[in-house]
C-alpha cells in the first residue's frame, strides 16, 4: 500500500492527543486522536503536537517551524493553535490570537517551499471545567474560528 501525502500536524495538546484524565501525561487512544484518524485514512502523519504550546511569537520560533516543515518534507502543514494563548496569557483574546497567527502564516509563506500547503484549523471551543473556569476565556475560544 502506498502512503498518501505527508502531513505535519503542528499544535498543542489537542494535536498531541493529551488525555487530561491521565496523571502522567498520557494520550487518548489512537482510535480517537484526530491525527491518528488521518493516518488510518492513508495519510503519512508527523504529529508535532506539544502540550502547552502557544502561537509562535518570536522570529526564531517561526523560523524553527519553517525549518521543521522543510526538514520533514511535508506536503501539507496543518496548524492548530490558540487555546493555550487564551488560557495562559490574560491579555490575549481571539483577535490577538488571529493577529499572531497572521504573522506566523505570512512568514511561513515566505520561508517554506511553494509545494507545501498550509491548512489552518481553529481549536475546538473550550468547555467549562477543570482547565477552564473563566466565562470570558470560554467565550473567546468560541470566537477563534471566526477570527
Phi, psi and omega in degrees: 000128177274144181282155175282201182293151178273124183239127172265120178257109185249118182191204183252211182296334176296326178280317179300323182097024182302134177257108184294347177281350182276136179281335187246025176079030180290172182244156170296156177298151181304332183295345180238352178285131184298327179292321179290327177295324175297321181296321180292341178275005176098008178272146173270115188251133171247107183271107178251038175282141180221125180303133176085358184294139175250173176297129179304135182243331183265150183305318182293331177292321179291319178297319178298321177295315178300318179295323178297317179299314180293316183298322182278352182055039180292140175271337178223134173245115178261126183240126177224101181217164176136330182299313182290330176300317179291323182284324190259343187237105186304328182278351183281141171221181184300321179295318178297316178300318180296319178296317179297317181294323178299319178298317180297311183296320178300315179293318181298319181297336177273337188258333186259159179300146181297340181285348180267123176274147175247129177241122179259128179241133175282137176299154177296148177301143180285161176237149178298134181173203184302318184278334184230112178236006181254118180302328179295316179297317178302313180298314180298323180297331179284339180272345185306312184301319181289332180281000000 
